[in-house]
Amino acid sequence: MKRLPWKYLAGFIDGEGCIDVRIDKQQYVSPRLRITQAVVGREIIESCVNSYGGNLKEEPSNNPNWSDKVTWYLCGYRLVCPVLRNIVNHLILKKEQARLLLWMETGIKGLHVSKELRDAVREELTLMKADAHRLSENAQARLLGML
C-alpha cells in the first residue's frame, strides 16, 4: 500500500484523531497521537502504521450492537513530533494542540516535572479540544511559569 499523503493524514486526525499526552511511570510527560476506527476501517489504520510507524491495537466491543475497534497510536517525542511537524500547517481543529506538543519537545522534554505541571498540560489540551482557537502560546506561557 502506498504512503498516505500528509494532508490526508492531517484531515483524518482532525476528524477522527486524538492529540494528547501520556504520563509514564517515572512521571515524564510525552506526546501521544491516536486514531480509532471500527474494525471495518482496519485497512486505513494499517496504512497509518505502515506509513508512519507506531502500533496497532485491537479491542473487542463490549456491546453486541457495536463493531470491534482498531487503534493506531504513536507515543513519545521520537515518533509523534516528526509526524506533527509535517501536518501541523494542514490541521484546522487540532492545530493548537499539535503546536503545544511540538513546543513540549524543546520546552519540557526529558524534565521530571511536577504533578501540577502535568495536570496543567492535560488541562490545556482539554481546553483546546473545547475551543479550537485557544492559542498554544498562552498554554506555553502558563507552563513555562510553572517550571
ChimeraX commands (.cxc) that place a marker at each C-alpha (Angstrom):
marker #1 position 0.00,0.00,0.00 radius 0.5
marker #1 position 1.35,3.44,-0.83 radius 0.5
marker #1 position 2.17,6.08,1.76 radius 0.5
marker #1 position -0.69,8.30,2.89 radius 0.5
marker #1 position -0.24,11.97,1.98 radius 0.5
marker #1 position 0.39,14.38,4.85 radius 0.5
marker #1 position -2.72,16.42,4.01 radius 0.5
marker #1 position -4.87,13.30,4.12 radius 0.5
marker #1 position -3.39,12.31,7.48 radius 0.5
marker #1 position -4.00,15.82,8.83 radius 0.5
marker #1 position -7.67,15.66,7.83 radius 0.5
marker #1 position -8.01,12.17,9.29 radius 0.5
marker #1 position -6.50,13.33,12.59 radius 0.5
marker #1 position -8.63,16.49,12.64 radius 0.5
marker #1 position -11.76,14.40,12.20 radius 0.5
marker #1 position -11.06,11.14,14.00 radius 0.5
marker #1 position -7.81,11.59,15.89 radius 0.5
marker #1 position -6.75,12.40,19.41 radius 0.5
marker #1 position -3.71,14.51,20.26 radius 0.5
marker #1 position -2.86,14.20,23.94 radius 0.5
marker #1 position -0.12,13.24,26.38 radius 0.5
marker #1 position 0.90,10.17,28.29 radius 0.5
marker #1 position 2.46,10.20,31.73 radius 0.5
marker #1 position 4.90,7.33,32.19 radius 0.5
marker #1 position 5.88,5.53,35.40 radius 0.5
marker #1 position 8.71,7.97,36.05 radius 0.5
marker #1 position 6.21,10.85,35.70 radius 0.5
marker #1 position 7.63,12.21,32.43 radius 0.5
marker #1 position 5.18,13.81,30.02 radius 0.5
marker #1 position 5.33,12.56,26.45 radius 0.5
marker #1 position 3.14,13.29,23.42 radius 0.5
marker #1 position 0.67,10.77,22.07 radius 0.5
marker #1 position -1.29,10.61,18.83 radius 0.5
marker #1 position -4.17,8.16,18.31 radius 0.5
marker #1 position -6.84,7.34,15.74 radius 0.5
marker #1 position -9.56,4.78,16.48 radius 0.5
marker #1 position -11.85,3.25,13.88 radius 0.5
marker #1 position -14.36,0.46,13.69 radius 0.5
marker #1 position -12.61,-2.73,12.62 radius 0.5
marker #1 position -14.03,-2.30,9.08 radius 0.5
marker #1 position -11.63,0.67,8.80 radius 0.5
marker #1 position -8.65,-1.54,9.60 radius 0.5
marker #1 position -7.06,-1.02,6.18 radius 0.5
marker #1 position -6.63,2.71,6.69 radius 0.5
marker #1 position -5.27,2.18,10.23 radius 0.5
marker #1 position -2.78,-0.38,8.88 radius 0.5
marker #1 position -1.79,2.15,6.25 radius 0.5
marker #1 position -1.02,4.69,9.01 radius 0.5
marker #1 position 1.18,2.13,10.79 radius 0.5
marker #1 position 2.96,1.20,7.56 radius 0.5
marker #1 position 3.44,4.85,6.53 radius 0.5
marker #1 position 4.40,6.49,9.80 radius 0.5
marker #1 position 5.24,3.77,12.32 radius 0.5
marker #1 position 3.63,3.29,15.69 radius 0.5
marker #1 position 1.43,0.45,16.82 radius 0.5
marker #1 position -1.93,-1.06,16.09 radius 0.5
marker #1 position -4.23,-2.18,18.89 radius 0.5
marker #1 position -7.44,-4.16,18.50 radius 0.5
marker #1 position -10.20,-4.06,21.09 radius 0.5
marker #1 position -13.37,-6.11,21.14 radius 0.5
marker #1 position -16.63,-4.30,21.75 radius 0.5
marker #1 position -18.49,-4.87,25.00 radius 0.5
marker #1 position -21.76,-4.08,23.26 radius 0.5
marker #1 position -23.06,-6.65,20.74 radius 0.5
marker #1 position -24.57,-3.81,18.67 radius 0.5
marker #1 position -21.17,-2.14,18.14 radius 0.5
marker #1 position -18.25,-3.19,15.98 radius 0.5
marker #1 position -14.89,-4.11,17.38 radius 0.5
marker #1 position -12.37,-1.29,17.09 radius 0.5
marker #1 position -8.80,-0.85,15.97 radius 0.5
marker #1 position -6.48,1.97,17.05 radius 0.5
marker #1 position -3.28,3.38,15.58 radius 0.5
marker #1 position -1.16,5.10,18.17 radius 0.5
marker #1 position 2.19,6.81,18.38 radius 0.5
marker #1 position 3.82,7.62,21.71 radius 0.5
marker #1 position 6.93,9.62,22.50 radius 0.5
marker #1 position 8.72,12.58,21.01 radius 0.5
marker #1 position 10.73,10.48,18.54 radius 0.5
marker #1 position 7.59,9.20,16.78 radius 0.5
marker #1 position 4.97,11.89,17.35 radius 0.5
marker #1 position 6.89,15.10,16.67 radius 0.5
marker #1 position 8.09,14.28,13.13 radius 0.5
marker #1 position 4.51,13.49,12.14 radius 0.5
marker #1 position 3.15,16.63,13.81 radius 0.5
marker #1 position 5.81,18.81,12.14 radius 0.5
marker #1 position 4.65,17.57,8.74 radius 0.5
marker #1 position 0.92,18.02,9.34 radius 0.5
marker #1 position 0.62,21.00,11.72 radius 0.5
marker #1 position 0.08,23.51,8.91 radius 0.5
marker #1 position -2.69,21.35,7.43 radius 0.5
marker #1 position -4.60,20.89,10.69 radius 0.5
marker #1 position -7.59,23.07,11.50 radius 0.5
marker #1 position -9.30,21.84,14.65 radius 0.5
marker #1 position -6.25,20.32,16.33 radius 0.5
marker #1 position -3.59,22.80,15.14 radius 0.5
marker #1 position -3.03,24.42,18.54 radius 0.5
marker #1 position -2.86,21.05,20.30 radius 0.5
marker #1 position -0.19,19.97,17.82 radius 0.5
marker #1 position 1.71,23.24,18.30 radius 0.5
marker #1 position 1.69,22.75,22.08 radius 0.5
marker #1 position 3.09,19.21,21.77 radius 0.5
marker #1 position 5.79,20.44,19.39 radius 0.5
marker #1 position 6.72,23.15,21.89 radius 0.5
marker #1 position 6.94,20.49,24.60 radius 0.5
marker #1 position 9.72,18.81,22.63 radius 0.5
marker #1 position 12.03,21.74,23.39 radius 0.5
marker #1 position 10.25,23.12,26.46 radius 0.5
marker #1 position 9.86,20.15,28.81 radius 0.5
marker #1 position 11.19,17.03,27.09 radius 0.5
marker #1 position 13.29,14.98,29.50 radius 0.5
marker #1 position 12.37,17.03,32.54 radius 0.5
marker #1 position 10.91,15.41,35.60 radius 0.5
marker #1 position 8.02,17.85,36.09 radius 0.5
marker #1 position 5.66,18.43,38.99 radius 0.5
marker #1 position 2.20,16.94,39.22 radius 0.5
marker #1 position 0.87,20.48,38.95 radius 0.5
marker #1 position 2.57,20.96,35.57 radius 0.5
marker #1 position 1.47,17.54,34.30 radius 0.5
marker #1 position -2.12,18.38,35.26 radius 0.5
marker #1 position -1.79,21.79,33.58 radius 0.5
marker #1 position -0.64,20.20,30.30 radius 0.5
marker #1 position -3.65,17.89,30.33 radius 0.5
marker #1 position -5.96,20.76,31.25 radius 0.5
marker #1 position -4.66,22.96,28.44 radius 0.5
marker #1 position -5.14,20.18,25.88 radius 0.5
marker #1 position -8.70,19.63,27.16 radius 0.5
marker #1 position -9.43,23.34,26.88 radius 0.5
marker #1 position -8.06,23.34,23.33 radius 0.5
marker #1 position -10.40,20.47,22.46 radius 0.5
marker #1 position -13.35,22.56,23.64 radius 0.5
marker #1 position -12.07,25.73,21.90 radius 0.5
marker #1 position -10.04,25.10,18.75 radius 0.5
marker #1 position -8.99,28.77,18.71 radius 0.5
marker #1 position -7.37,28.72,22.16 radius 0.5
marker #1 position -3.77,29.70,21.47 radius 0.5
marker #1 position -0.94,27.35,22.32 radius 0.5
marker #1 position 1.24,30.37,23.12 radius 0.5
marker #1 position -0.94,31.09,26.17 radius 0.5
marker #1 position -0.55,27.48,27.30 radius 0.5
marker #1 position 3.21,27.64,26.74 radius 0.5
marker #1 position 3.48,30.78,28.84 radius 0.5
marker #1 position 1.46,29.18,31.63 radius 0.5
marker #1 position 3.60,26.03,31.59 radius 0.5
marker #1 position 6.87,27.98,31.47 radius 0.5
marker #1 position 5.75,29.90,34.53 radius 0.5
marker #1 position 5.35,26.60,36.36 radius 0.5
marker #1 position 8.85,25.28,35.56 radius 0.5
marker link #1:1,2 radius 0.2
marker link #1:2,3 radius 0.2
marker link #1:3,4 radius 0.2
marker link #1:4,5 radius 0.2
marker link #1:5,6 radius 0.2
marker link #1:6,7 radius 0.2
marker link #1:7,8 radius 0.2
marker link #1:8,9 radius 0.2
marker link #1:9,10 radius 0.2
marker link #1:10,11 radius 0.2
marker link #1:11,12 radius 0.2
marker link #1:12,13 radius 0.2
marker link #1:13,14 radius 0.2
marker link #1:14,15 radius 0.2
marker link #1:15,16 radius 0.2
marker link #1:16,17 radius 0.2
marker link #1:17,18 radius 0.2
marker link #1:18,19 radius 0.2
marker link #1:19,20 radius 0.2
marker link #1:20,21 radius 0.2
marker link #1:21,22 radius 0.2
marker link #1:22,23 radius 0.2
marker link #1:23,24 radius 0.2
marker link #1:24,25 radius 0.2
marker link #1:25,26 radius 0.2
marker link #1:26,27 radius 0.2
marker link #1:27,28 radius 0.2
marker link #1:28,29 radius 0.2
marker link #1:29,30 radius 0.2
marker link #1:30,31 radius 0.2
marker link #1:31,32 radius 0.2
marker link #1:32,33 radius 0.2
marker link #1:33,34 radius 0.2
marker link #1:34,35 radius 0.2
marker link #1:35,36 radius 0.2
marker link #1:36,37 radius 0.2
marker link #1:37,38 radius 0.2
marker link #1:38,39 radius 0.2
marker link #1:39,40 radius 0.2
marker link #1:40,41 radius 0.2
marker link #1:41,42 radius 0.2
marker link #1:42,43 radius 0.2
marker link #1:43,44 radius 0.2
marker link #1:44,45 radius 0.2
marker link #1:45,46 radius 0.2
marker link #1:46,47 radius 0.2
marker link #1:47,48 radius 0.2
marker link #1:48,49 radius 0.2
marker link #1:49,50 radius 0.2
marker link #1:50,51 radius 0.2
marker link #1:51,52 radius 0.2
marker link #1:52,53 radius 0.2
marker link #1:53,54 radius 0.2
marker link #1:54,55 radius 0.2
marker link #1:55,56 radius 0.2
marker link #1:56,57 radius 0.2
marker link #1:57,58 radius 0.2
marker link #1:58,59 radius 0.2
marker link #1:59,60 radius 0.2
marker link #1:60,61 radius 0.2
marker link #1:61,62 radius 0.2
marker link #1:62,63 radius 0.2
marker link #1:63,64 radius 0.2
marker link #1:64,65 radius 0.2
marker link #1:65,66 radius 0.2
marker link #1:66,67 radius 0.2
marker link #1:67,68 radius 0.2
marker link #1:68,69 radius 0.2
marker link #1:69,70 radius 0.2
marker link #1:70,71 radius 0.2
marker link #1:71,72 radius 0.2
marker link #1:72,73 radius 0.2
marker link #1:73,74 radius 0.2
marker link #1:74,75 radius 0.2
marker link #1:75,76 radius 0.2
marker link #1:76,77 radius 0.2
marker link #1:77,78 radius 0.2
marker link #1:78,79 radius 0.2
marker link #1:79,80 radius 0.2
marker link #1:80,81 radius 0.2
marker link #1:81,82 radius 0.2
marker link #1:82,83 radius 0.2
marker link #1:83,84 radius 0.2
marker link #1:84,85 radius 0.2
marker link #1:85,86 radius 0.2
marker link #1:86,87 radius 0.2
marker link #1:87,88 radius 0.2
marker link #1:88,89 radius 0.2
marker link #1:89,90 radius 0.2
marker link #1:90,91 radius 0.2
marker link #1:91,92 radius 0.2
marker link #1:92,93 radius 0.2
marker link #1:93,94 radius 0.2
marker link #1:94,95 radius 0.2
marker link #1:95,96 radius 0.2
marker link #1:96,97 radius 0.2
marker link #1:97,98 radius 0.2
marker link #1:98,99 radius 0.2
marker link #1:99,100 radius 0.2
marker link #1:100,101 radius 0.2
marker link #1:101,102 radius 0.2
marker link #1:102,103 radius 0.2
marker link #1:103,104 radius 0.2
marker link #1:104,105 radius 0.2
marker link #1:105,106 radius 0.2
marker link #1:106,107 radius 0.2
marker link #1:107,108 radius 0.2
marker link #1:108,109 radius 0.2
marker link #1:109,110 radius 0.2
marker link #1:110,111 radius 0.2
marker link #1:111,112 radius 0.2
marker link #1:112,113 radius 0.2
marker link #1:113,114 radius 0.2
marker link #1:114,115 radius 0.2
marker link #1:115,116 radius 0.2
marker link #1:116,117 radius 0.2
marker link #1:117,118 radius 0.2
marker link #1:118,119 radius 0.2
marker link #1:119,120 radius 0.2
marker link #1:120,121 radius 0.2
marker link #1:121,122 radius 0.2
marker link #1:122,123 radius 0.2
marker link #1:123,124 radius 0.2
marker link #1:124,125 radius 0.2
marker link #1:125,126 radius 0.2
marker link #1:126,127 radius 0.2
marker link #1:127,128 radius 0.2
marker link #1:128,129 radius 0.2
marker link #1:129,130 radius 0.2
marker link #1:130,131 radius 0.2
marker link #1:131,132 radius 0.2
marker link #1:132,133 radius 0.2
marker link #1:133,134 radius 0.2
marker link #1:134,135 radius 0.2
marker link #1:135,136 radius 0.2
marker link #1:136,137 radius 0.2
marker link #1:137,138 radius 0.2
marker link #1:138,139 radius 0.2
marker link #1:139,140 radius 0.2
marker link #1:140,141 radius 0.2
marker link #1:141,142 radius 0.2
marker link #1:142,143 radius 0.2
marker link #1:143,144 radius 0.2
marker link #1:144,145 radius 0.2
marker link #1:145,146 radius 0.2
marker link #1:146,147 radius 0.2
view
